[in-house]
Amino acid sequence: MNVIEARGLRKRFGAKVALDRIDLSVGKGRIVGLIGPNGAGKTTALNAILGLIPFEGELRVLGLDPWREREALMREVCFIADVAVLPRWMRVSQTLDYVGGVHPRFDRRRAEQFLARTDIRMKSRVRELSKGMVAQLHLALVMAIDAKLLVLDEPTLGLDLLYRKEFYISLLNDYFDHDRTILITTHQVEEIQDILTDLIFIDQGRVVLDCSIDAVAERFVELMPRPEHVEEARSLGPVHEHLLMGRSIMLFDTVAPEGLAGLGDVRTPSVADLFVVLLGRHHALRRNQTQGDRTRGEAA
Ligand SMILES: Nc1ncnc2c1ncn2[C@@H]1O[C@H](COP(=O)(O)OP(=O)(O)OP(=O)(O)O)[C@@H](O)[C@H]1O
């Protein structure tokens, strides 16, 4: 059974379609990056998965309908939101008391062990902590809950580079195992690409790419052809080409790398480069569709 299974998932806010019939399958033991520009529908997708909003279409999370069976789902799921806040008047020890009181799967000792490795003191009040420390405390609370699915919506927003790195290292070393699944949204793709097992690009409520990181390496190749081979490389149909310091850089989709290697330097594109190219194509496609619809409308 997949941890998340969506078929034709749709969410409208009035006339605005935030999710446009998307399909998703996320298996156990995966670390999935849900990547998209502002307004793409990421938070809406997470909210549907967490049972926070009603939706159209089919959606199962850990075999449950998140909207109808939210209570049961909440026992198995943890969540850090981009607007995550902890009560500022509480002492750190009281936040542990609180989560211990409301969540049957909270292991207080685990949270304490994690916090012992930070500069956070049990007696401090939340308002005395820096933004990075609040994120660490939040992570300590969440990681001490024995959940099957952890959902992180921009968890490192506003943190400096060191805290961001530390956050993801802790997540991998202290939390992740192959029985758990992590779903992360972030705009800082470069920082998480090494920890992801899967990538989902979403734009304007639609899934633009859904594949494993291993499949990305098999499917996409970036080529910097030697000047004498530029035309030959072009004839192989790159999905994108741009110039960098006078040299052509081409992106190929499902073209055997062996055929390209003789033409220049090949490498796997970074997730950020792939994102820019695929999103650009998706925008152009949607623009053409809209123009086509308009022209057909006028003709009719
Ligand atoms: N409660 C709401 N009422 C009306 N429109 C909404 C609501 N929530 C989201 N939307 C719209 O749905 C679309 C998707 O929003 P969403 O917050 O899911 O995007 P996002 O990918 O998380 O963006 P960001 O990266 O900026 O957080 C946007 O156009 C947004 O304006």
The ligand as an SDF file (V2000), in Angstrom:
LIG
                    3D

 31 33  0  0  0  0  0  0  0  0999 V2000
   -7.9610   29.8130    1.1320 N   0  0  0  0  0  0  0  0  0  0  0  0
   -7.7830   30.2150   -0.1230 C   0  0  0  0  0  0  0  0  0  0  0  0
   -8.6960   30.9730   -0.7400 N   0  0  0  0  0  0  0  0  0  0  0  0
   -8.5440   31.3640   -2.0260 C   0  0  0  0  0  0  0  0  0  0  0  0
   -7.4720   31.0220   -2.8040 N   0  0  0  0  0  0  0  0  0  0  0  0
   -6.5350   30.2690   -2.2410 C   0  0  0  0  0  0  0  0  0  0  0  0
   -6.6320   29.8200   -0.8820 C   0  0  0  0  0  0  0  0  0  0  0  0
   -5.5360   29.0730   -0.6040 N   0  0  0  0  0  0  0  0  0  0  0  0
   -4.7890   29.0650   -1.7310 C   0  0  0  0  0  0  0  0  0  0  0  0
   -5.3920   29.7720   -2.7100 N   0  0  0  0  0  0  0  0  0  0  0  0
   -4.8910   29.9640   -4.0820 C   0  0  0  0  0  0  0  0  0  0  0  0
   -4.5510   28.6940   -4.6150 O   0  0  0  0  0  0  0  0  0  0  0  0
   -3.3330   28.7760   -5.3340 C   0  0  0  0  0  0  0  0  0  0  0  0
   -2.3350   27.8020   -4.7480 C   0  0  0  0  0  0  0  0  0  0  0  0
   -1.9300   28.2860   -3.4720 O   0  0  0  0  0  0  0  0  0  0  0  0
   -0.9010   27.5080   -2.5330 P   0  0  0  0  0  0  0  0  0  0  0  0
   -0.8350   28.2370   -1.2240 O   0  0  0  0  0  0  0  0  0  0  0  0
   -1.2700   26.0790   -2.4860 O   0  0  0  0  0  0  0  0  0  0  0  0
    0.4530   27.6870   -3.3510 O   0  0  0  0  0  0  0  0  0  0  0  0
    1.9450   27.3230   -2.9240 P   0  0  0  0  0  0  0  0  0  0  0  0
    2.4980   26.4940   -4.0250 O   0  0  0  0  0  0  0  0  0  0  0  0
    1.9680   26.7310   -1.5590 O   0  0  0  0  0  0  0  0  0  0  0  0
    2.6200   28.7520   -2.9340 O   0  0  0  0  0  0  0  0  0  0  0  0
    3.8100   29.3790   -2.0370 P   0  0  0  0  0  0  0  0  0  0  0  0
    5.0790   28.7640   -2.5130 O   0  0  0  0  0  0  0  0  0  0  0  0
    3.7400   30.8250   -2.4090 O   0  0  0  0  0  0  0  0  0  0  0  0
    3.5000   29.1160   -0.6030 O   0  0  0  0  0  0  0  0  0  0  0  0
   -2.8840   30.2240   -5.2830 C   0  0  0  0  0  0  0  0  0  0  0  0
   -3.3350   30.8780   -6.4650 O   0  0  0  0  0  0  0  0  0  0  0  0
   -3.6150   30.7790   -4.0810 C   0  0  0  0  0  0  0  0  0  0  0  0
   -3.8750   32.1520   -4.2440 O   0  0  0  0  0  0  0  0  0  0  0  0
  1  2  1  0
  2  3  1  0
  2  7  2  0
  3  4  2  0
  4  5  1  0
  5  6  2  0
  6  7  1  0
  6 10  1  0
  7  8  1  0
  8  9  2  0
  9 10  1  0
 10 11  1  0
 11 12  1  0
 11 30  1  0
 12 13  1  0
 13 14  1  0
 13 28  1  0
 14 15  1  0
 15 16  1  0
 16 17  2  0
 16 18  1  0
 16 19  1  0
 19 20  1  0
 20 21  2  0
 20 22  1  0
 20 23  1  0
 23 24  1  0
 24 25  2  0
 24 26  1  0
 24 27  1  0
 28 29  1  0
 28 30  1  0
 30 31  1  0
M  END
$$$$
